C-alpha cells in the first residue's frame, strides 16, 4: 500500500509464534529480492 506501508495484524489468540516467524521470513525474502517492484503501486478510484 502506498506510501511504503505493509499492514499486518498478528493476534495472540489466533496466530502462533511459528506463523508469525514464517511471515517475517517471507517478508525478508520479498524485500531482499525486491519482488514488490513487479507490481504497480496504483489504486482504483471508487466514486
N, C-alpha and C positions, 0 to 999 in steps of 0.2 A: 504494500500500500504506500502511496505517496504521502509525505516525502520520507523515504527510508525508514519505514516502520513495519515491524513484524509484531502481530498481536498473538500472544499465546496465553492460555488460561489453565495452567496446571492447578488442579484442585485436589487437595489432600485426601478427600473422601472418595475420589474417583480415579486418580492416577497413581500408579505405583512408582517407586523410585526407578525401576527398570524402564518404564515407559518414558519418563522424563529424560533419563540418560540417553535413550535411543533417539529422541527428538533432538537433543543437543548434538549428538554425533552426526546426525543427518544435516543439521544446520551448519556445522563446521565444514562438511564436505561441500555443501551448496556455496558457502562463502569462499572457501579456498579455491574452488574450481570456477567461480563466478558464473554459475549456472543461471542465476537470476537475470543475466544480461540477454538471455534468449527471449524474454517476454517483454511486451510493450507495457509501459507504465502509464496507461490511459484508462479512464473510466467513462462509461456511457453517461449521458445526461438523462435524468428521469424528470419529465415535466408533468 
